């Protein structure tokens, strides 16, 4: 269970990074 939870946290972390990267790209182009 603990390992599965870590995978979920890591997946959410990666998704968050992608969203942040998109925001930064939009700001840079703007």
ChimeraX attribute file (.defattr): number of C-alpha atoms within 10 A of each C-alpha:
attribute: neighborCount
match mode: 1-to-1
recipient: residues
	/A:1	6
	/A:2	7
	/A:3	8
	/A:4	9
	/A:5	10
	/A:6	11
	/A:7	12
	/A:8	12
	/A:9	12
	/A:10	12
	/A:11	12
	/A:12	12
	/A:13	12
	/A:14	12
	/A:15	12
	/A:16	12
	/A:17	12
	/A:18	12
	/A:19	12
	/A:20	12
	/A:21	12
	/A:22	12
	/A:23	11
	/A:24	12
	/A:25	11
	/A:26	10
	/A:27	9
	/A:28	8
	/A:29	6
	/A:30	6
